[in-house]
């Protein structure tokens, strides 16, 4: 049996463990939250290093992408360097394949017309493949990184402008503690504080990281489609209660919840028997095809409207 562990800066209340079969191989997959403690996460990675087949980094990114450029986060690098024996990933490599495929799935399998559809992309930096695929599909995308990561009312609606801004601000921003940008630990359990509701209201499709999305979530999201991942049964119920018509997760349902891309990427590395730097996009695409991974679709209302 192969063992994969995601060490997350997120809340331990979201922990989950499941046993699954991938291509005839048995996997023990678990997610362990450290409630926002970087030191606890580093200590746990060191304990697991050499004793499991792959480690995922949850609740944080090592690398952010904009265009062809990659930016390393200081805290993410600290976690990545805490282990020396076991392959460690943050999910960013898989996002550029799996999440592009999710957008294609929306169009080809679900018949969603994305051209001209208003999309709120709550954070493009950690899901640049998804953001780029939505733009290529003709969607009218609002990039909400400044709004939802920095709490600044600065919407960006052009991909080229977004890349220029990323190049300007990210080198310095990556040196800051990750908690400055992203809700970790107990912050993930706090009720949403509605803010910037007009950006949610004008969008037919709300896409991106669930915690970025949730922190300012308005009371009502009637008729919206949500494209995200890493949702628990409680998260799904919360979206249903707020009137969401359809939820699509980029990762499949494993034992009652969708794990983060870091978990799936770690499992693929264990399956491939390679280290992170050795894996190519073609490796991921081939493995995903063989596993027949598809997004999970939850329709909350009969005949959920097409965006």
ZILINMO-V934141 format. One record per residue. SS is DSSP state (A for helix, B for strand, O for the rest). PHI is phi in whole degrees, -180 to 180 (NA if undefined). D_LAST is the distance of its C-alpha to the last C-alpha in whole Angstrom. Layout:
ss: (SS | SS)
phi: (PHI | PHI)
d_last: (D_LAST | D_LAST)
This chain:
ss: (O | B | B | B | B | B | B | B | O | B | O | A | A | A | O | B | B | B | B | B | B | B | O | O | B | B | B | B | B | B | B | B | B | O | O | O | O | A | A | A | A | A | A | A | A | A | A | A | O | O | O | O | O | B | B | B | B | B | O | O | O | O | B | B | B | B | O | O | B | B | B | B | O | A | A | A | A | A | A | A | O | O | O | O | O | O | B | B | B | O | O | A | A | A | A | A | A | A | A | A | A | A | A | A | A | A | A | A | O | O | O | O | O | O | O | O | O | B | B | B | B | O | O | O | O | O | O | A | A | A | A | A | A | A | A | A | O | O | O | B | B | B | B | O | A | A | A | A | A | A | O | O | O | O | O | B | O | O | A | A | A | A | A | A | A | A | A | A | A | A | A | A | A | O | O | O | O | A | A | A | O | O | O | O | B | A | A | A | O | O | O | O | O | O | O | O | A | A | A | A | A | A | O | O | B | B | B | O | O | A | A | A | A | A | O | O | O | O | O | O | O | O | O | O | B | B | B | B | O | O | O | O | A | A | A | A | A | A | A | A | A | O | O | O | O | B | B | B | B | O | O | O | B | B | O | O | B | B | O | O | A | A | A | A | A | A | A | A | A | A | A | A | O | O | O | A | A | A | O | O | A | A | A | A | A | A | A | A | A | A | A | O | O | O | O | B | B | B | B | O | O | O | O | O | O | O | O)
phi: (NA | -94 | -117 | -125 | -127 | -99 | -99 | -116 | -80 | -77 | -69 | -71 | -68 | -98 | -64 | -157 | -142 | -150 | -111 | -138 | -108 | -122 | 52 | 83 | -105 | -84 | -124 | -107 | -117 | -140 | -123 | -123 | -87 | -112 | 54 | 85 | -90 | -66 | -64 | -65 | -64 | -62 | -62 | -69 | -61 | -64 | -67 | -80 | -57 | 88 | -113 | -132 | -84 | -163 | -124 | -104 | -104 | -107 | 72 | -160 | -111 | -89 | -126 | -116 | -123 | -147 | 63 | -94 | -102 | -120 | -121 | -96 | -87 | -56 | -68 | -63 | -64 | -61 | -68 | -60 | -84 | -73 | -115 | -124 | -106 | -92 | -58 | -126 | -137 | -113 | 93 | -68 | -66 | -74 | -57 | -73 | -113 | -58 | -80 | -66 | -65 | -63 | -67 | -61 | -61 | -56 | -78 | -86 | -97 | -97 | 70 | -81 | -84 | -92 | -63 | 82 | -71 | -78 | -121 | -100 | -96 | -65 | -154 | -91 | -62 | -93 | -144 | -67 | -62 | -64 | -61 | -65 | -65 | -66 | -64 | -63 | -80 | 92 | -72 | -93 | -100 | -103 | -89 | -100 | -58 | -65 | -68 | -95 | -91 | -113 | 59 | -115 | -79 | -132 | -73 | -123 | -119 | -126 | -64 | -65 | -63 | -61 | -65 | -64 | -64 | -62 | -64 | -76 | -99 | -67 | -53 | -81 | -63 | -68 | -84 | -80 | -58 | -62 | -63 | -65 | -100 | -128 | -69 | -122 | 53 | -63 | -62 | -73 | -94 | -67 | -61 | -59 | -112 | -51 | -158 | 55 | -62 | -66 | -72 | -69 | -62 | -79 | -92 | -88 | -125 | -110 | -131 | 121 | -59 | -66 | -71 | -59 | -66 | -76 | -60 | -116 | -59 | -73 | -64 | -123 | -132 | -58 | 79 | -80 | -104 | -116 | -115 | -157 | -159 | 56 | -110 | -94 | -55 | -65 | -65 | -63 | -64 | -63 | -66 | -61 | -64 | -87 | 96 | -59 | -84 | -148 | -114 | -125 | -106 | -72 | -107 | -74 | -77 | -122 | 65 | 99 | -154 | -98 | -78 | -72 | -64 | -63 | -69 | -65 | -65 | -62 | -63 | -65 | -62 | -63 | -69 | -77 | 70 | -124 | -86 | -57 | -70 | -91 | -84 | -107 | -55 | -64 | -61 | -63 | -62 | -65 | -64 | -64 | -65 | -66 | -80 | 56 | -70 | -133 | -59 | -89 | -120 | -119 | -94 | -82 | -126 | -63 | 63 | -52 | -66 | -80 | -59)
d_last: (42 | 40 | 40 | 37 | 36 | 34 | 35 | 33 | 34 | 31 | 33 | 35 | 33 | 30 | 33 | 32 | 34 | 34 | 36 | 34 | 35 | 34 | 35 | 38 | 39 | 39 | 37 | 37 | 35 | 35 | 33 | 36 | 35 | 37 | 36 | 36 | 39 | 39 | 43 | 42 | 40 | 42 | 45 | 43 | 42 | 46 | 46 | 44 | 45 | 47 | 46 | 43 | 41 | 38 | 37 | 33 | 33 | 30 | 29 | 30 | 30 | 33 | 31 | 28 | 27 | 26 | 26 | 30 | 31 | 32 | 33 | 35 | 35 | 38 | 37 | 35 | 38 | 41 | 39 | 39 | 42 | 43 | 44 | 46 | 46 | 43 | 39 | 37 | 33 | 31 | 28 | 27 | 28 | 26 | 23 | 23 | 23 | 21 | 18 | 18 | 18 | 15 | 13 | 15 | 14 | 10 | 11 | 14 | 14 | 11 | 10 | 6 | 7 | 7 | 10 | 9 | 6 | 8 | 9 | 12 | 14 | 17 | 20 | 20 | 24 | 23 | 20 | 21 | 20 | 17 | 16 | 18 | 16 | 13 | 15 | 16 | 13 | 13 | 10 | 12 | 13 | 15 | 18 | 19 | 22 | 25 | 23 | 23 | 25 | 28 | 27 | 27 | 25 | 24 | 21 | 21 | 18 | 20 | 21 | 24 | 25 | 24 | 26 | 29 | 29 | 29 | 32 | 33 | 33 | 32 | 36 | 37 | 34 | 35 | 38 | 37 | 37 | 33 | 33 | 33 | 29 | 28 | 29 | 31 | 33 | 33 | 31 | 28 | 30 | 30 | 27 | 24 | 26 | 23 | 23 | 21 | 18 | 17 | 15 | 14 | 13 | 12 | 9 | 5 | 7 | 10 | 12 | 16 | 19 | 19 | 22 | 21 | 18 | 20 | 23 | 22 | 19 | 19 | 20 | 17 | 13 | 12 | 9 | 8 | 7 | 10 | 12 | 16 | 19 | 22 | 21 | 24 | 24 | 25 | 22 | 20 | 21 | 21 | 17 | 17 | 20 | 17 | 15 | 12 | 10 | 10 | 12 | 13 | 16 | 17 | 21 | 22 | 23 | 27 | 29 | 27 | 25 | 23 | 25 | 25 | 25 | 29 | 30 | 28 | 30 | 33 | 33 | 32 | 35 | 37 | 37 | 37 | 40 | 40 | 39 | 36 | 38 | 39 | 35 | 33 | 30 | 31 | 32 | 29 | 27 | 30 | 30 | 27 | 27 | 30 | 29 | 26 | 24 | 20 | 17 | 17 | 15 | 15 | 13 | 15 | 14 | 15 | 12 | 9 | 6 | 4 | 0)
